[in-house]
């Protein structure tokens, strides 16, 4: 079957006031759907027509052309929606809390590094917490790029394309990143991903 857009794990207004229902309607309802539609259009009639999005990304990464961009944006967005939960955020608990203390020295230092990557991303892109061979690291990626298919296991992502925050925070990306980290990051989901990494 062609790929589809998963349902959000919460109501459209559940992330307010950080992310409004209006932003969700455009970002999830239109942007994410457009990536799904284009990806299916590009794979129709090809050997990837019935492949899952992860397989499409790995195959399309060989040339990182249009199909890669569409499939990676489908996957990145789904990963982003699942990185959040209403009333979440703040300091982590569980295994990820111990790993953050070990690899960054403290949660405050991790938060500072993550915010610096997110805010410092020139243009559109993503800020990631990943687990690699040497432990946790904060990285960023430009446009549609993703760590999926690399040696780094993605654990958390913040979307810093302007359409992710502009209706709610205008040009104040630092305010969006702070509010996102303080109120929406699902550390339960990060711990699930860490256990599977």
Kinemage of the C-alpha trace (Angstrom):
@kinemage 1
@onewidth
@group {chain A} dominant
@subgroup {mainchain}
@vectorlist {calphas} color= white
{ca unk a 1} P 0.000 0.000 0.000
{ca unk a 2} L 1.117 3.591 -0.501
{ca unk a 3} L 2.394 5.365 2.590
{ca unk a 4} L -0.078 7.347 4.657
{ca unk a 5} L 0.004 10.056 7.273
{ca unk a 6} L -0.406 8.608 10.791
{ca unk a 7} L -3.017 10.129 13.052
{ca unk a 8} L -1.750 12.635 15.592
{ca unk a 9} L -1.353 11.107 19.067
{ca unk a 10} L -3.353 14.016 20.566
{ca unk a 11} L -6.099 16.489 19.632
{ca unk a 12} L -5.310 19.376 17.256
{ca unk a 13} L -5.519 21.892 20.126
{ca unk a 14} L -3.713 19.771 22.739
{ca unk a 15} L -0.338 21.520 22.334
{ca unk a 16} L -1.694 25.029 22.895
{ca unk a 17} L -0.517 27.619 23.676
{ca unk a 18} L 2.931 26.569 22.390
{ca unk a 19} L 1.590 25.172 19.109
{ca unk a 20} L -1.891 26.305 18.150
{ca unk a 21} L -4.622 24.297 16.466
{ca unk a 22} L -4.221 26.690 13.527
{ca unk a 23} L -0.551 25.774 13.166
{ca unk a 24} L -1.462 22.083 13.404
{ca unk a 25} L -4.068 22.537 10.668
{ca unk a 26} L -1.466 23.954 8.285
{ca unk a 27} L 1.615 22.034 9.397
{ca unk a 28} L 0.114 18.577 9.908
{ca unk a 29} L -2.959 18.987 7.745
{ca unk a 30} L -1.339 20.571 4.690
{ca unk a 31} L 2.490 20.412 4.775
{ca unk a 32} L 2.773 16.848 6.083
{ca unk a 33} L -0.037 15.658 3.800
{ca unk a 34} L 1.640 17.250 0.777
{ca unk a 35} L 4.848 15.291 1.488
{ca unk a 36} L 2.832 12.056 1.736
{ca unk a 37} L 1.006 12.788 -1.527
{ca unk a 38} L 4.197 13.664 -3.418
{ca unk a 39} L 6.063 10.636 -2.083
{ca unk a 40} L 3.270 8.337 -3.254
{ca unk a 41} L 3.201 10.091 -6.619
{ca unk a 42} L 6.961 9.613 -7.066
{ca unk a 43} L 6.901 5.926 -6.124
{ca unk a 44} L 3.795 4.956 -8.133
{ca unk a 45} L 4.661 2.308 -10.704
{ca unk a 46} L 8.178 1.793 -9.310
{ca unk a 47} L 9.670 -1.043 -7.234
{ca unk a 48} L 9.192 1.209 -4.166
{ca unk a 49} L 5.452 1.646 -4.703
{ca unk a 50} L 4.521 -0.611 -1.757
{ca unk a 51} L 7.625 0.006 0.377
{ca unk a 52} L 7.486 1.552 3.822
{ca unk a 53} L 8.818 5.068 4.241
{ca unk a 54} L 12.025 3.910 5.966
{ca unk a 55} L 12.930 1.670 3.006
{ca unk a 56} L 12.167 4.483 0.575
{ca unk a 57} L 14.469 6.843 2.493
{ca unk a 58} L 17.362 4.369 2.561
{ca unk a 59} L 17.011 3.628 -1.161
{ca unk a 60} L 16.502 7.269 -2.164
{ca unk a 61} L 19.435 8.434 -0.008
{ca unk a 62} L 21.785 7.143 -2.701
{ca unk a 63} L 21.161 10.284 -4.752
{ca unk a 64} L 19.284 12.490 -2.212
{ca unk a 65} L 16.992 13.846 -4.893
{ca unk a 66} L 13.301 14.673 -4.869
{ca unk a 67} L 12.050 11.307 -3.620
{ca unk a 68} L 14.491 11.354 -0.708
{ca unk a 69} L 13.331 14.850 0.287
{ca unk a 70} L 9.644 13.906 0.225
{ca unk a 71} L 10.056 10.593 2.071
{ca unk a 72} L 12.415 12.073 4.653
{ca unk a 73} L 9.965 14.877 5.342
{ca unk a 74} L 7.171 12.333 5.848
{ca unk a 75} L 9.318 10.446 8.353
{ca unk a 76} L 10.763 13.537 10.085
{ca unk a 77} L 7.314 15.008 10.622
{ca unk a 78} L 5.867 11.804 12.044
{ca unk a 79} L 8.886 11.562 14.374
{ca unk a 80} L 8.363 15.208 15.406
{ca unk a 81} L 4.643 14.781 16.226
{ca unk a 82} L 5.510 11.708 18.300
{ca unk a 83} L 8.278 13.629 20.118
{ca unk a 84} L 5.647 15.762 21.856
{ca unk a 85} L 2.888 15.296 24.399
{ca unk a 86} L 0.499 17.736 26.056
{ca unk a 87} L 1.709 18.911 29.457
{ca unk a 88} L 5.114 17.295 29.023
{ca unk a 89} L 8.554 18.902 28.755
{ca unk a 90} L 10.896 19.989 31.490
{ca unk a 91} L 13.547 17.743 32.981
{ca unk a 92} L 13.674 14.126 31.808
{ca unk a 93} L 13.231 11.023 33.922
{ca unk a 94} L 14.290 7.431 33.461
{ca unk a 95} L 17.304 6.135 31.548
{ca unk a 96} L 17.544 9.175 29.286
{ca unk a 97} L 17.980 11.439 32.336
{ca unk a 98} L 20.986 9.408 33.502
{ca unk a 99} L 22.494 9.361 30.015
{ca unk a 100} L 22.048 13.107 29.587
{ca unk a 101} L 23.818 13.716 32.915
{ca unk a 102} L 26.634 11.366 31.874
{ca unk a 103} L 27.128 12.667 28.317
{ca unk a 104} L 26.360 16.374 28.778
{ca unk a 105} L 27.174 16.928 32.451
{ca unk a 106} L 23.664 18.123 33.309
{ca unk a 107} L 20.225 18.622 31.849
{ca unk a 108} L 20.815 22.386 31.759
{ca unk a 109} L 23.924 21.868 29.617
{ca unk a 110} L 22.045 19.517 27.283
{ca unk a 111} L 19.226 22.045 26.987
{ca unk a 112} L 21.688 24.830 26.183
{ca unk a 113} L 23.382 22.750 23.488
{ca unk a 114} L 20.084 21.601 21.980
{ca unk a 115} L 18.725 25.144 21.897
{ca unk a 116} L 21.944 26.411 20.310
{ca unk a 117} L 21.650 23.827 17.501
{ca unk a 118} L 17.947 24.547 16.973
{ca unk a 119} L 18.259 28.327 17.007
{ca unk a 120} L 21.563 28.335 15.123
{ca unk a 121} L 20.250 26.225 12.223
{ca unk a 122} L 20.546 28.585 9.263
{ca unk a 123} L 17.343 28.432 7.261
{ca unk a 124} L 15.046 25.423 7.437
{ca unk a 125} L 15.880 22.199 9.200
{ca unk a 126} L 15.783 20.085 12.315
{ca unk a 127} L 17.559 19.774 15.692
{ca unk a 128} L 18.125 16.208 16.905
{ca unk a 129} L 19.143 14.284 19.994
{ca unk a 130} L 20.799 11.110 18.724
{ca unk a 131} L 22.554 8.100 20.202
{ca unk a 132} L 25.746 7.055 18.479
{ca unk a 133} L 28.691 4.801 19.193
{ca unk a 134} L 30.108 7.338 21.665
{ca unk a 135} L 26.850 8.099 23.474
{ca unk a 136} L 24.390 10.933 23.085
{ca unk a 137} L 24.950 13.928 20.817
{ca unk a 138} L 23.018 16.962 19.622
{ca unk a 139} L 23.046 17.507 15.872
{ca unk a 140} L 21.081 19.395 13.259
{ca unk a 141} L 20.127 18.723 9.668
{ca unk a 142} L 19.317 21.012 6.788
{ca unk a 143} L 15.987 20.973 4.958
{ca unk a 144} L 14.722 17.368 4.721
{ca unk a 145} L 17.860 15.565 5.829
{ca unk a 146} L 17.468 12.938 8.545
{ca unk a 147} L 19.730 10.704 10.640
{ca unk a 148} L 17.574 7.715 9.694
{ca unk a 149} L 19.738 5.165 7.912
{ca unk a 150} L 22.956 6.443 9.510
{ca unk a 151} L 24.955 5.109 12.465
{ca unk a 152} L 23.106 7.526 14.766
{ca unk a 153} L 19.769 6.495 16.285
{ca unk a 154} L 17.408 9.479 16.493
{ca unk a 155} L 15.745 9.960 19.887
{ca unk a 156} L 14.191 13.434 19.733
{ca unk a 157} L 13.647 16.133 17.106
{ca unk a 158} L 12.536 19.748 17.004
{ca unk a 159} L 11.248 21.094 13.693
{ca unk a 160} L 12.742 24.535 13.038
{ca unk a 161} L 11.239 25.154 9.615
{ca unk a 162} L 9.404 28.471 9.889
{ca unk a 163} L 6.023 26.864 9.217
{ca unk a 164} L 6.436 24.966 12.511
{ca unk a 165} L 6.327 28.090 14.650
{ca unk a 166} L 5.696 31.269 12.679
{ca unk a 167} L 1.941 31.616 13.283
{ca unk a 168} L 2.457 31.265 17.037
{ca unk a 169} L 5.894 32.812 17.639
{ca unk a 170} L 6.553 34.900 14.506
{ca unk a 171} L 10.323 35.290 14.008
{ca unk a 172} L 11.164 34.402 17.631
{ca unk a 173} L 12.620 30.933 17.100
{ca unk a 174} L 14.399 31.008 20.504
{ca unk a 175} L 11.058 31.531 22.267
{ca unk a 176} L 9.504 28.636 20.353
{ca unk a 177} L 12.401 26.297 21.208
{ca unk a 178} L 12.274 27.248 24.901
{ca unk a 179} L 8.500 26.763 25.083
{ca unk a 180} L 8.770 23.484 23.166
{ca unk a 181} L 11.419 22.089 25.524
{ca unk a 182} L 9.699 23.336 28.679
{ca unk a 183} L 6.175 22.176 27.814
{ca unk a 184} L 6.009 19.584 25.040
{ca unk a 185} L 9.012 17.213 24.881
{ca unk a 186} L 7.820 13.663 25.544
{ca unk a 187} L 10.617 12.108 27.581
{ca unk a 188} L 8.510 8.933 27.849
{ca unk a 189} L 8.740 8.604 24.063
{ca unk a 190} L 12.477 9.355 24.145
{ca unk a 191} L 12.950 6.583 26.718
{ca unk a 192} L 11.006 4.184 24.471
{ca unk a 193} L 13.225 5.064 21.527
{ca unk a 194} L 16.354 4.732 23.650
{ca unk a 195} L 15.322 1.240 24.752
{ca unk a 196} L 14.877 0.249 21.101
{ca unk a 197} L 18.116 1.893 19.880
